[in-house]
Amino acid sequence: MRLPRDLSSAELIQTLKALGYRSTRQTGSHIRLMTDQHGEHHITIPQHNSLRIGTLSAILSDIADHFEMSREALTKNLFEKS
């Protein structure tokens, strides 16, 4: 599945709530998220109106590694409309 274009950090954070991520702090223009599902995991997301594809890809790869699934499966789970 193709990664979404023009996805804002706010939209990504809202989407990641389905995986149990919640905002823990913000330093400057970076927001730190944490989940306790499948063990504790932290990620940092830059607060931009439109995330670059490479940045989004790296964030999703990190999350997929934590949940022990492929990035494609994670992307499909998060962004495919039913």
Buried (B, 14 or more C-beta within 10 A) or exposed (E): EEBBEEBEBEBBBEBBEEBEBEEEEEEEEEBEBBBEEEEEBEBEBEBBEEBEEEBBBEBBEBBBEBBEEEBEEBBEBBBEEE
